[in-house]
């Protein structure tokens, strides 16, 4: 069972308005849109740059589930389900595992943060990594899953 209770993540008003506008431009008369068309429309509207998380979530939808297209309300429901899953304990645990390089240690340190930043192409100095870990870890040097989880759970409630 997840430690995060009563946290419902949803799209903000700006995201919904833009998504609705893009959806309506490409939907047929019955208000249905093919998934590949919504992705193309969102790219044209630069939605992928403005709201990359939402774009990525839609790209993850199972096309066979919506083989006859998707209505706007269904699209919002599916996005919100995916957003809620991203903040589940299991999702946070998967994120933590990306940082842990030594499975015996089961803690992350500044080197792990810097390594992961480098792997994903983010520029990060050792000092920045040190400051991040000092905010997460009680001892200022290494964070276990509970410390990492507490930071991530707080973030999801904002």
GITAZI-V345672 format. One record per residue. N is the residue number from 0. RES is the residue in one letter. SS is DSSP state (a for helix, b for strand, c for the rest). PHI is phi in radians with two decimals (999 if undefined). PSI is psi in radians with two decimals (999 if undefined). Layout:
N_RES_SS_PHI_PSI + N_RES_SS_PHI_PSI
This chain:
0_X_c_999_2.43 + 1_X_c_-1.23_2.55 + 2_X_c_-1.39_-0.35 + 3_X_c_-1.48_2.08 + 4_X_c_-1.98_2.47 + 5_X_c_0.96_0.59 + 6_X_c_-1.83_1.92 + 7_X_c_-1.99_1.98 + 8_X_c_-1.66_2.36 + 9_X_c_-2.46_2.94 + 10_X_c_-1.19_2.61 + 11_X_c_-1.43_2.97 + 12_X_a_-1.04_-0.74 + 13_X_a_-1.06_-0.75 + 14_X_a_-1.13_-0.75 + 15_X_a_-1.13_-0.77 + 16_X_a_-1.06_-0.82 + 17_X_a_-1.13_-0.75 + 18_X_a_-1.08_-0.74 + 19_X_a_-1.10_-0.76 + 20_X_a_-1.07_-0.82 + 21_X_a_-1.12_-0.76 + 22_X_a_-1.02_-0.85 + 23_X_a_-1.12_-0.53 + 24_X_a_-1.13_-0.55 + 25_X_a_-1.93_-0.22 + 26_X_c_-1.23_2.64 + 27_X_c_-1.36_-3.12 + 28_X_c_-1.09_-0.45 + 29_X_c_-1.48_0.02 + 30_X_c_1.40_0.44 + 31_X_b_-1.98_2.49 + 32_X_b_-2.34_2.42 + 33_X_c_-1.25_2.46 + 34_X_a_-1.02_-0.73 + 35_X_a_-1.16_-0.53 + 36_X_a_-1.22_-0.65 + 37_X_a_-1.17_-0.67 + 38_X_a_-1.13_-0.74 + 39_X_a_-1.11_-0.76 + 40_X_a_-1.10_-0.70 + 41_X_a_-1.17_-0.64 + 42_X_a_-1.11_-0.77 + 43_X_a_-1.10_-0.61 + 44_X_c_-1.49_0.11 + 45_X_c_1.03_0.46 + 46_X_a_-1.12_-0.60 + 47_X_a_-1.12_-0.51 + 48_X_a_-1.50_-0.65 + 49_X_a_-1.34_-0.70 + 50_X_c_-2.36_1.19 + 51_X_a_-1.07_-0.56 + 52_X_a_-1.10_-0.80 + 53_X_a_-1.12_-0.76 + 54_X_a_-1.03_-0.81 + 55_X_a_-1.08_-0.68 + 56_X_a_-1.10_-0.76 + 57_X_a_-1.14_-0.66 + 58_X_a_-1.10_-0.42 + 59_X_c_-1.47_-0.18 + 60_X_c_-1.02_2.56 + 61_X_c_-1.38_1.92 + 62_X_a_-1.05_-0.61 + 63_X_a_-1.17_-0.50 + 64_X_a_-1.16_-0.51 + 65_X_a_-2.11_0.75 + 66_X_c_-1.08_-0.43 + 67_X_c_-1.68_0.20 + 68_X_c_1.76_3.13 + 69_X_b_-2.40_2.44 + 70_X_b_-1.53_2.79 + 71_X_a_-1.05_-0.73 + 72_X_a_-1.11_-0.69 + 73_X_a_-1.11_-0.72 + 74_X_a_-1.04_-0.82 + 75_X_a_-1.10_-0.75 + 76_X_a_-1.04_-0.79 + 77_X_a_-1.14_-0.72 + 78_X_a_-1.08_-0.79 + 79_X_a_-1.13_-0.64 + 80_X_a_-1.07_-0.78 + 81_X_a_-1.14_-0.70 + 82_X_a_-1.09_-0.74 + 83_X_a_-1.11_-0.70 + 84_X_a_-1.14_-0.61 + 85_X_a_-1.08_-0.42 + 86_X_c_-1.83_0.18 + 87_X_c_-1.26_2.84 + 88_X_a_-1.03_-0.68 + 89_X_a_-1.11_-0.69 + 90_X_a_-1.16_-0.73 + 91_X_a_-1.15_-0.64 + 92_X_a_-1.11_-0.71 + 93_X_a_-1.10_-0.72 + 94_X_a_-1.07_-0.77 + 95_X_a_-1.04_-0.70 + 96_X_a_-1.12_-0.46 + 97_X_a_-1.15_-0.54 + 98_X_a_-1.40_-0.62 + 99_X_c_-1.26_2.02 + 100_X_c_-1.63_-0.59 + 101_X_c_-1.86_1.87 + 102_X_c_-1.14_-0.38 + 103_X_c_-1.29_-0.60 + 104_X_c_-1.33_-0.70 + 105_X_c_0.91_0.65 + 106_X_c_-2.42_2.73 + 107_X_b_-2.00_2.55 + 108_X_b_-2.26_-3.06 + 109_X_a_-1.09_-0.58 + 110_X_a_-1.16_-0.66 + 111_X_a_-1.13_-0.72 + 112_X_a_-1.14_-0.79 + 113_X_a_-1.11_-0.76 + 114_X_a_-1.04_-0.82 + 115_X_a_-1.15_-0.70 + 116_X_a_-1.04_-0.78 + 117_X_a_-1.08_-0.72 + 118_X_a_-1.10_-0.59 + 119_X_c_-1.67_0.10 + 120_X_c_1.45_0.32 + 121_X_c_-1.62_2.35 + 122_X_c_-1.40_2.21 + 123_X_c_-2.60_2.25 + 124_X_c_-1.42_2.85 + 125_X_a_-1.09_-0.61 + 126_X_a_-1.12_-0.72 + 127_X_a_-1.09_-0.77 + 128_X_a_-1.10_-0.70 + 129_X_a_-1.10_-0.73 + 130_X_a_-1.15_-0.66 + 131_X_a_-1.10_-0.87 + 132_X_a_-1.16_-0.57 + 133_X_a_-1.17_-0.46 + 134_X_a_-1.42_-0.47 + 135_X_a_-1.53_-0.84 + 136_X_c_-1.49_2.36 + 137_X_c_-1.05_-0.69 + 138_X_c_-1.49_-0.05 + 139_X_c_1.38_0.01 + 140_X_c_-2.17_-0.72 + 141_X_b_-2.42_2.42 + 142_X_b_-1.98_2.32 + 143_X_c_-1.56_-3.13 + 144_X_a_-1.06_-0.73 + 145_X_a_-1.06_-0.72 + 146_X_a_-1.15_-0.76 + 147_X_a_-1.09_-0.80 + 148_X_a_-1.04_-0.79 + 149_X_a_-1.03_-0.69 + 150_X_a_-1.19_-0.80 + 151_X_a_-1.17_-0.66 + 152_X_a_-1.17_-0.66 + 153_X_a_-1.11_-0.76 + 154_X_a_-1.03_-0.70 + 155_X_a_-1.22_-0.34 + 156_X_c_-1.55_-0.11 + 157_X_c_-1.28_999
